[in-house]
């Protein structure tokens, strides 16, 4: 992601503004449907983006009550508008000082001669920038993936694809008023993984206890290989139609939920273009909970790259003490460190899988289904997801894209630029642990502080080291 804005969000009250960097006018890429895409999880994050649209999001809000339209490049010189300054109700380009108001209208050209000259310059359609409808639902900032005069009407008619088990405007309640707690606060991270292989990964329950062994999974458990998959029948209320009529897949999956966990009967949804949910009803390991929900949004950003937005929620009137305490006391950065440990395990595999698959297709013409051998029921959801992408999804957002160049382990698992830099909790924790390392009087404390700080930047990940 390039030329993304960064703003100090210490001021209050807070409000949200959405802008885009200079470059070409944002357009919906081939294969990207007309729909809302999640730009970021609404926190005090210093920046977010929707690179599929070449657009950046300046999030100055925790409340998200005031969302303006997303605006695209300044027309003056193609300098990065994302480096601009928010001045009152306008955004000022830092290169020549042009200012833009809501809807992308230019309201000031300092170089114009006199009041009339400024008015003439601002009145020209060429001085304006494109704008995109935006909204905030379920704690996410959503951006409609296309500008234009009809975009607002289309966006209002369709709305974002929301999870039906939590309230639209209050993530602490279900639509029926049942309390919901956040077990893992929303984490946003960028990955050098193709959209197709990331969606395939989420649709693959069999990988979890092996690819994430000792971090979250347990390949040594006698139930580690269990991943029985059956499609949800059309007459069941859990069918994908629940997701506001969006296209999708629904499967029941029996699988071991990880280290120290039980085998559960879960409901998996793949809702296109990029929502994955894993829901466990009445989880055995959390007596009193109505359900536990893993929610992951996949946003394609450029060929071979995606952004994931991840969180884990739990609902129930009589939730166990441990999850309630953890949701209140565990720092956000601690949850995010664990999340980065888990996702590193996928990244080093999926990046290379993508390069190998694409290279083989280029070399021999064999598509994925002729390269893969998938003889078990655990592969059903993977096959169904891939078939949808091929037949209904136009081959993905970047069909025919060339394989990514080879990357080092350090590049693949870079945590600082993919997450920490733009996460308020993790960036603050990194500064604090670095300061503690300097101030610590004892070698053991300094070493602990150094090792913890390093986990926010890069750790390196090799599966053979996790026994």
QUIBELWO-V122427 format. One record per helix or strand. SS is the DSSP state (A for helix, B for strand). FROM is the first residue (numbers start at 1). TO is the last residue. If there is no record, write none. Layout:
# QUIBELWO-V122427
<<SS:FROM:TO> <SS:FROM:TO>>
This chain:
# QUIBELWO-V122427
<<B:16:19> <B:36:41> <B:48:50> <A:51:53> <B:55:58> <B:67:67> <B:70:71> <A:81:83> <B:85:87> <B:90:92> <B:99:100> <A:102:104> <B:106:108> <A:114:123> <A:125:127> <B:131:132> <B:134:137> <B:140:144> <A:151:158> <B:173:173> <B:179:191> <A:195:202> <A:205:211> <B:213:213> <B:217:217> <B:227:231> <A:240:242> <B:248:256> <B:263:271> <B:275:281> <B:291:302> <B:305:315> <A:321:329> <A:332:364> <A:368:371> <A:377:391> <A:409:412> <A:420:422> <A:424:439> <A:443:455> <A:463:465>>
